[in-house]
Structures are given as structure tokens and as C-alpha cells.
Amino acid sequence: MLSLRLHTTTAAQTEAAGAELAATMLEKDTLPSFVALYGDLGVGKTAFVRGFASVAAPTALVRSPTFALVNEYRGKSKPLFHFDMYRITDEDDLFSIGYDDYLARDGIALVEWSENIPYALPSHYLRVEIIKDDPTTPDSRIITIEERKSPC
């Protein structure tokens, strides 16, 4: 089971953490293809995804999908689906964007604001939590990455 705790002090280091996770996921086919991102507004979730995409979908121009709700990027071996669930308030909202259809495809899903969709997380996924840890250093972050698997 994958479990990591990283400390970053710059946006570039947060991106590098995302790149490291992508490289690990592409190397180990036993890891899930769903990454649930947690963290407050402005904590660096999109920077993490940008780093991830630099390895998994190097030609992607990653931007926050806040208003589009999902951006799809052409990946090296499979597509990358970048969701933003900030504005999702219920199951109808979620499924109206084709969430199930995306997950049914052979791709990698990175989902910001996963705390808004606890009922729709798969049974096996990677949980990435990013928190600011030092109010005197604006870019200081703790990034925790944990593989989660339901016992059923």
C-alpha cells in the first residue's frame, strides 16, 4: 500500500510531487487510476495536477477546470481527466457532467474537491491531501498520499 508524506516550500516542489506520483503510477500498474485531491482553496491542488500531467500528459496545458468542471488531456498511454468538484452540490450535478462515463473509460482521473463527492469515490483510489503548514511561509505545504482500498 502506497503511503507518503512530503514537505514542499515552493509551487515548483508541489508540481514535482505531482510528477513523482505520476511516474510511480505509470510504473506500477497495481495502483488505482483515481486520485482524490483534498485541500483548501489555493492550497496547490492544480499545481500538483500540473506536475502530474507533465509526466502523464506532457503536452497538456493544465488549468483549473472550475467552470468547465472537467478537462481532458491526451496522455502518453491513456487520457487524463481533471475534475473540479467545487461547485458540485449533489449526485444529479455530478452525474449530469458524465462522471460515470469518464470513469468507465480507461484513463486516469484527478479529482479536486473530492470531499464534495464522498458517495462517488471508487473502492480503490489514491487520497492526496495538501495542507498549508506554516503561516509565515506562504508556499509551505504538507502533502500526504495514501492508497485507500475498501475491504469489500
Residue pairs with C-beta under 8 A, 6 or more apart in sequence:
1 146
1 147
1 149
2 24
2 31
2 126
2 145
2 146
2 147
3 145
3 146
3 147
4 143
4 144
4 145
4 146
5 142
5 143
5 144
5 145
6 17
6 142
6 143
6 144
6 145
7 133
7 140
7 141
7 142
7 143
8 14
8 16
8 17
8 44
8 139
8 140
8 141
8 143
9 137
9 139
9 140
9 141
10 139
11 44
11 47
11 139
14 44
14 47
14 48
14 51
14 130
14 139
14 141
14 143
15 47
15 48
15 50
15 51
15 54
16 51
17 48
17 51
17 143
18 47
18 48
18 49
18 50
18 51
18 52
18 53
18 54
19 51
19 52
19 54
19 55
20 51
21 35
21 52
21 126
21 128
21 145
22 51
22 52
22 53
22 54
22 55
22 56
23 55
24 31
25 31
25 33
25 56
25 108
25 126
26 55
26 56
26 76
26 77
31 126
31 147
32 122
32 124
32 125
32 126
32 147
33 78
33 106
33 107
33 108
33 109
34 103
34 108
34 109
34 111
34 121
34 122
34 124
34 125
34 126
35 52
35 108
35 109
35 110
35 111
35 125
35 126
35 128
36 111
36 114
36 121
36 125
36 126
36 127
36 128
36 148
37 45
37 48
37 49
37 110
37 111
37 112
37 113
37 114
37 128
37 129
37 130
38 113
38 114
38 115
38 127
38 128
38 129
38 130
39 45
39 129
39 130
39 131
40 131
40 132
43 130
43 131
43 132
43 141
44 130
44 139
44 141
45 112
45 113
45 130
46 62
46 63
46 64
46 112
48 128
48 130
48 143
49 62
49 82
49 110
49 112
50 62
52 80
52 110
53 60
53 62
53 73
53 80
53 82
56 75
56 76
56 80
56 108
57 73
57 74
57 75
57 76
57 79
57 80
58 76
59 73
59 74
60 73
60 74
60 75
60 80
62 71
62 73
62 82
63 71
64 84
64 112
65 71
65 82
65 83
65 84
65 112
66 84
66 86
66 87
68 84
69 83
69 84
69 85
69 87
69 88
69 97
70 81
70 82
70 83
70 84
70 97
70 98
70 102
71 81
71 82
72 79
72 80
72 81
72 82
72 102
72 107
73 79
73 80
73 82
74 80
75 107
75 108
78 106
78 107
78 108
79 105
79 107
79 108
80 107
80 108
80 110
81 102
81 105
81 107
81 108
81 109
81 110
82 110
82 112
83 99
83 102
83 109
83 110
83 111
83 112
84 112
84 113
85 94
85 111
85 112
85 113
85 114
85 116
85 117
86 112
86 113
86 116
87 93
88 94
88 97
88 113
88 116
88 117
89 116
91 119
91 120
94 117
94 120
99 120
102 109
103 109
103 122
111 117
114 121
114 127
123 149
123 150
123 152
124 147
124 148
124 149
124 150
125 147
125 148
126 145
126 146
126 147
126 148
127 144
127 145
127 146
127 147
127 148
128 143
128 144
128 145
129 143
129 144
130 141
130 142
130 143
131 141
131 142
132 138
132 140
132 141
133 140
133 141
133 142
134 140
